[in-house]
Amino acid sequence: MVMLHTLAFMAGTAMAMPHLMNDPVALRNARDLIARRADHISRATQDPLGVSKAETNCGPVPCPTFSEADQHITLTGQPCPGLNAAANHGYLPRNGIASIEQTVAGLGALYNLAPDATAFLAAYAIATDGNLAEGVWSIGGPLPADPISGGLLGTGQGISYSHNSYEGDASIGMALVKPVFPAGGRNDAYTNHGDAHSLNITKFEAVYALGGPEDRYTLDKFRSRFEAVQDESIANNPYYFTGLFSTVVVVPAAYNFVINLMSNHSAAVPSGYLDGYNFKTFFGVSGNPGSFVWNRGQERVPEDWYRRPSYNPYNVPAVVEDLAIGYAAYPNTLKIGGNTGKTNSFVGLNVADLSGGVYHANTLFQGNNFACFAFQLMQQGIPDFLNNAILDLGTVTSFINKYIGGYVGGLGCPQLGQYDLGLFDQFPGYKYSPTGPATNYKE
């Protein structure tokens, strides 16, 4: 399923980190991860649902050991209204405007999100909804216009108003750090007057209930919820649309990010656990079921919280593998299409028609096909979402490829012409693009 290149990527990553070579424990852990992933990939091909149900909160490969010194997070500062958990504690700039370097350093330190995944996510946000000239993106609404250029060089709407370019319909939640964790209980943008970032407490409560009597959230529980959320959107949002990188990759990845990056770790549960207390705290929710209250701007890291271990960062191969496992385990969640202006009018499209016959539904999860399909879908969709017409497509594409090209280049993806994105024109949600208020940015 996914993918021999993953193993080569992991091996190369281990060799590229000199501290691993000098630390026999870290090196042994790295080798164990590679061996475990090879076994995991083999089993996932044969029994994806079984693998999904058995997966730990550390993702495709378990975290076998725990180190308090390595994983404990020291909280600094107090939560600031209007900012998310990472910014509230100083892991991102408190004004919500971050560069790639700041994003990589901050999310790596707090969540152990790997540099490859963090840099790509930030670069994509900058290119589609940020400020390419200054190399920054916003975890909230529109960035301030440059006083000299007046925004001519590409000041974007920020992640809060990135519908279809970054944010998409049928997410299970509001953003914790918006490009990374859109999960927990938010509305589709069209059904909420363009606001897809505020928490809907009713939807949050439905997600909270997934914890069950055991008070534990898992990757499989969130994946099993995805189809129900899609059906709810189809039934209530006449502009429901899915088929771009935002909805085929980012939305389901958000489900996985919450489990992989928000779970607490301990010596008893080294692969991590996410319970109701930690879930509520990260999303700024207080109270109990039936009386939950969303405290806007009070998203914070729980006290006595331990991140995933340094020897197992959540990297691009793990992200792609988790996506493929979810789709293979719950195939009805891989939807491409949308409503045609009325609720319950969903029309699905064929992967083969969209890709000009290069990919087919029955072979999409063989070899590296899904990874190739996902990243080529991202590249093909860039022209639709350049945040300013003056920007050169080649410049933007080169900027993004700088951060993902090495990974994609090793996949051996087939050559293809243009995806037939004209097939999406029948769906009004494809072109729906709300804009944020000028007052959304705050110093």
C-alpha positions in Angstrom: 0.0 0.0 0.0 2.4 2.7 1.2 5.3 2.5 0.3 8.9 1.3 -0.1 10.0 4.9 -0.5 8.8 5.5 3.0 11.3 3.1 4.4 14.1 4.6 2.3 13.1 8.1 3.5 13.1 7.1 7.1 16.5 5.4 6.8 17.9 8.5 5.1 16.5 10.7 7.8 18.1 8.7 10.5 21.5 8.8 8.8 21.1 12.6 8.3 20.8 13.2 12.0 24.3 12.9 13.5 23.0 12.8 17.1 21.2 9.5 16.3 24.5 8.0 15.2 26.1 9.1 18.5 23.3 7.9 20.7 23.0 4.1 20.7 19.5 4.2 22.3 18.2 6.6 19.7 19.8 4.7 16.9 18.2 1.5 18.1 14.8 3.1 18.3 15.2 4.5 14.8 16.1 1.0 13.5 13.1 -0.5 15.3 10.8 2.1 13.7 12.0 1.2 10.3 11.5 -2.5 10.9 8.1 -2.0 12.5 6.9 0.2 9.6 8.0 -2.5 7.1 5.8 -5.0 8.9 3.0 -2.4 9.3 2.9 -1.7 5.5 2.7 -5.4 4.8 -0.2 -6.0 7.1 -2.0 -2.8 6.0 -2.1 -4.1 2.5 -3.9 -7.3 3.6 -6.2 -6.0 6.3 -6.6 -2.2 6.4 -9.5 -2.1 8.8 -7.7 -4.4 11.2 -4.7 -2.2 11.0 -6.7 0.9 11.5 -8.4 -0.5 14.7 -5.0 -1.7 16.1 -3.1 1.5 15.4 -1.8 3.4 18.5 -2.0 7.1 19.0 1.6 7.3 17.7 0.4 6.6 14.2 1.7 4.0 11.8 4.5 3.0 14.1 4.1 2.7 17.9 6.3 4.6 20.4 7.8 1.8 22.5 9.6 3.9 25.1 9.0 7.0 27.2 11.4 9.6 28.4 10.2 12.3 30.8 13.1 14.5 30.1 12.6 14.4 26.4 8.9 14.6 26.2 7.8 16.9 29.0 6.5 20.3 27.8 7.2 23.3 29.9 4.4 25.8 29.5 5.4 29.5 29.2 3.1 32.5 29.4 -0.6 32.7 29.7 -3.3 32.1 27.1 -4.0 35.2 25.0 -7.6 35.7 23.8 -8.0 35.2 20.0 -4.9 33.0 19.5 -4.5 29.2 19.4 -2.7 26.9 21.8 0.8 27.0 20.2 0.7 30.8 20.0 -0.8 31.1 23.4 2.2 29.4 24.9 4.8 31.2 22.8 5.6 28.3 20.4 4.4 30.4 17.6 4.4 34.3 17.5 1.7 35.6 19.7 0.3 37.8 16.9 -0.4 34.7 14.8 1.9 35.6 11.9 4.7 33.1 11.4 7.5 32.3 9.0 8.4 28.8 7.9 11.4 28.8 10.2 9.3 29.9 13.2 6.6 27.3 12.4 9.1 24.4 12.1 10.9 25.3 15.3 7.7 25.9 17.3 5.6 23.0 16.2 8.6 20.7 16.4 9.3 21.7 19.9 5.7 21.5 21.1 4.2 18.6 19.1 7.3 16.9 17.5 5.7 17.5 14.1 8.6 16.7 11.8 10.3 19.5 9.8 9.4 18.0 6.5 5.6 18.1 7.3 5.7 21.4 9.1 7.7 23.2 6.4 5.5 21.9 3.6 2.3 22.9 5.4 3.6 26.3 6.1 4.9 26.8 2.6 1.5 25.8 1.1 -0.3 28.2 3.4 2.1 31.0 2.5 1.6 30.4 -1.3 -2.2 30.1 -1.2 -3.4 32.3 1.7 -0.3 34.1 3.1 2.2 36.7 2.0 4.8 35.1 -0.4 6.9 38.3 -0.6 7.5 38.3 3.2 7.3 34.5 3.6 4.7 34.5 6.3 1.2 33.0 6.9 -1.6 33.7 9.4 -3.1 31.2 11.8 -6.1 33.5 11.8 -7.6 35.9 9.3 -6.2 38.2 6.7 -2.7 39.4 7.0 -2.1 43.2 7.1 -1.3 44.7 3.7 2.2 45.9 3.1 2.3 49.7 3.4 4.4 50.0 0.2 2.8 47.4 -2.1 -0.7 47.6 -0.7 -1.0 43.9 -1.1 -0.1 43.7 -4.7 2.6 41.1 -4.0 0.2 38.6 -2.4 -1.3 39.3 1.0 -3.7 36.5 1.7 -6.8 35.8 3.7 -5.2 33.6 6.3 -6.1 30.1 7.3 -9.4 31.1 8.8 -10.6 32.1 5.3 -8.8 29.5 3.2 -11.9 27.6 2.0 -11.0 25.0 -0.6 -7.4 26.0 -0.8 -6.6 24.8 2.8 -9.7 24.4 4.8 -12.5 22.2 3.4 -16.0 20.9 4.1 -16.7 18.0 6.4 -13.9 18.7 8.9 -14.7 17.4 12.3 -13.6 20.6 13.9 -12.3 24.0 14.5 -8.6 24.8 14.1 -6.3 24.3 17.0 -3.4 25.6 14.9 -5.4 26.0 11.7 -3.4 24.4 8.9 -2.4 21.5 11.2 -5.3 20.7 13.4 -8.7 21.6 12.0 -10.6 19.1 14.1 -13.1 19.1 16.9 -16.5 20.5 15.8 -16.9 23.3 13.3 -19.3 24.3 10.6 -18.9 24.1 6.8 -18.0 27.6 5.6 -21.1 28.1 3.4 -23.6 27.2 6.1 -22.1 29.6 8.6 -21.7 32.8 6.5 -18.1 32.0 5.6 -17.0 31.2 9.1 -15.5 27.8 9.2 -13.1 28.4 12.1 -15.4 29.1 15.1 -16.3 26.1 17.3 -19.8 24.7 17.0 -20.3 23.3 20.5 -23.1 20.9 19.4 -20.7 19.3 16.9 -17.9 19.3 19.4 -20.1 17.3 21.8 -20.8 14.7 19.0 -17.0 14.3 18.6 -16.5 14.2 22.3 -18.9 11.3 22.6 -16.6 9.2 20.5 -14.4 8.7 23.7 -17.0 6.3 25.0 -17.1 4.9 28.6 -13.3 4.2 28.3 -12.7 7.9 27.8 -10.2 7.3 25.0 -9.9 8.7 21.4 -8.1 6.7 18.7 -7.3 7.1 15.1 -9.9 4.5 14.1 -12.6 6.1 16.1 -12.0 9.4 14.3 -11.8 7.7 10.9 -15.1 5.9 11.5 -16.7 9.3 12.2 -15.5 10.9 9.0 -18.2 9.3 6.7 -21.0 10.4 9.1 -19.6 14.0 9.0 -19.5 13.9 5.2 -23.1 12.7 5.1 -24.2 15.5 7.5 -22.6 18.0 5.2 -24.2 16.5 2.1 -27.6 16.7 3.9 -27.2 20.3 5.1 -24.8 22.2 2.8 -26.0 22.8 -0.8 -22.4 23.9 -1.6 -20.7 20.8 -0.2 -17.7 20.0 -2.2 -14.7 17.6 -2.1 -12.0 16.8 -4.6 -9.1 19.1 -4.1 -6.0 18.8 -2.0 -7.8 20.6 0.9 -10.6 18.0 1.2 -8.9 14.8 0.0 -5.7 15.3 2.1 -5.9 18.2 4.6 -9.4 17.4 6.0 -8.8 13.7 6.8 -5.2 14.4 7.9 -6.7 16.8 10.5 -8.4 13.9 12.1 -5.1 12.0 12.3 -3.2 15.1 13.5 -5.4 15.5 16.6 -4.6 11.9 17.7 -1.0 11.9 16.7 0.0 15.3 18.1 -2.4 16.0 21.0 -2.1 12.7 22.8 -0.5 12.7 26.2 2.3 10.1 26.8 3.5 8.3 29.8 5.7 5.4 30.9 2.5 3.3 31.2 1.3 4.4 27.7 4.4 5.3 25.7 2.4 5.4 22.4 0.1 8.0 23.9 -3.6 8.4 24.9 -6.1 11.2 24.3 -8.8 11.5 26.9 -11.7 14.0 27.4 -9.7 16.3 29.7 -6.8 16.7 27.2 -9.2 17.0 24.3 -11.3 19.7 25.9 -8.3 21.7 27.1 -6.7 21.9 23.7 -9.9 23.2 22.2 -10.6 25.7 25.0 -13.8 23.9 26.1 -15.0 23.7 29.7 -17.9 22.1 31.4 -19.5 18.7 30.9 -21.6 17.0 28.1 -24.8 18.9 27.9 -23.3 22.1 29.3 -20.1 22.6 27.4 -18.8 26.1 26.9 -16.3 27.2 24.2 -13.9 29.8 25.7 -12.8 31.5 22.5 -9.1 32.2 22.6 -8.4 30.0 25.6 -7.1 27.0 23.7 -4.1 25.7 25.7 -1.7 22.9 26.3 -2.9 20.8 29.3 -0.8 20.8 32.5 1.5 17.8 32.9 1.4 17.0 29.2 4.1 15.0 27.4 4.5 15.1 23.6 5.4 12.3 21.3 9.0 11.2 21.6 11.9 12.7 19.6 12.8 9.4 18.0 9.4 9.2 16.3 8.5 12.6 14.8 5.3 12.7 12.8 6.7 13.2 9.3 5.4 13.3 5.7 5.6 9.5 5.1 3.6 8.8 8.3 1.0 11.5 7.3 0.5 9.8 3.9 0.5 6.3 5.3 -2.2 7.3 7.9 -4.3 8.8 5.1 -4.0 5.7 3.0 -4.9 3.4 5.9 -8.0 5.5 6.7 -9.3 5.5 3.1 -8.5 1.8 2.6 -10.2 0.9 5.9 -13.3 3.1 5.2 -13.4 3.4 1.4 -16.7 5.3 1.3 -14.9 8.3 2.8 -12.8 8.9 -0.4 -15.3 11.1 -2.2 -14.7 13.3 -5.2 -17.6 15.5 -6.2 -20.2 17.6 -4.5 -23.7 18.9 -4.2 -25.0 20.8 -7.2 -26.7 23.7 -5.4 -29.2 21.7 -3.3 -28.8 19.5 -0.3 -28.6 15.8 -0.9 -27.7 16.3 -4.6 -24.2 14.8 -4.4 -22.7 13.8 -7.7 -19.5 11.7 -7.5 -16.7 11.8 -10.0 -14.4 9.0 -11.1 -10.7 9.2 -10.3 -9.9 7.9 -13.8 -11.9 10.7 -15.4 -10.3 13.4 -13.2 -6.7 12.1 -13.8 -7.1 11.4 -17.5 -6.9 7.6 -16.9 -3.6 7.7 -15.1 -5.2 6.6 -11.8 -8.1 4.2 -11.1 -10.1 3.6 -7.9 -9.2 -0.1 -7.8 -5.4 0.5 -7.9 -5.2 3.9 -6.0 -3.7 2.3 -2.9 -1.2 0.1 -4.7 2.5 1.1 -4.4 2.9 4.9 -4.3 -0.2 5.7 -6.3 -2.2 7.5 -3.5 0.8 9.6 -2.5 1.4 10.6 -6.2 -2.3 11.3 -6.7 -2.5 13.5 -3.6 0.5 15.6 -4.3 -0.2 16.0 -8.1 -3.7 17.1 -7.1 -2.1 19.7 -4.9 0.1 20.9 -7.8 -2.7 20.9 -10.3 -4.9 23.0 -8.1 -2.4 25.8 -7.3 -3.5 28.1 -10.2 -7.1 28.3 -8.7 -5.8 29.5 -5.4 -3.0 31.9 -6.0 -3.7 34.7 -3.5 -3.0 37.4 -6.1 -3.2 37.4 -9.9 0.2 39.2 -10.1 2.0 36.2 -8.7 3.8 34.0 -11.2 2.7 30.4 -11.2 6.2 29.1 -11.7 7.5 31.0 -8.8 4.8 29.7 -6.5 5.2 26.1 -7.7 9.0 26.3 -7.2 8.5 27.7 -3.7 6.2 24.8 -2.6 8.4 22.2 -4.4 11.4 23.4 -2.4 9.8 21.9 0.7 8.1 18.7 -0.8 9.9 18.1 -4.0 12.5 15.7 -2.5 9.8 13.5 -1.1 7.6 13.5 -4.2 10.6 13.1 -6.5 11.4 9.8 -4.9 8.0 8.3 -5.4 8.4 7.6 -9.1 5.1 9.2 -10.0 3.7 8.7 -13.5 3.8 11.6 -15.9 0.4 13.0 -16.6 -1.2 16.0 -18.3 -3.6 18.4 -16.6 -6.2 17.0 -14.3 -9.6 17.8 -15.7 -10.6 20.3 -13.1 -13.3 21.5 -15.4 -15.3 18.6 -14.1 -15.7 20.5 -10.9 -17.5 23.5 -12.6 -20.9 21.8 -12.0 -20.4 22.2 -8.2 -21.0 25.7 -6.9 -19.0 24.9 -3.8 -15.9 24.6 -6.0 -15.7 28.3 -6.5 -17.1 29.4 -3.2 -14.4 31.5 -1.5 -15.4 33.7 1.5 -13.2 36.6 2.6 -12.3 37.6 6.0 -13.0 40.9 7.8 -10.2 43.5 7.7 -10.4 43.7 11.5 -9.6 40.0 11.9 -5.8 40.6 12.2 -4.8 41.9 15.6 -1.4 43.1 16.9 
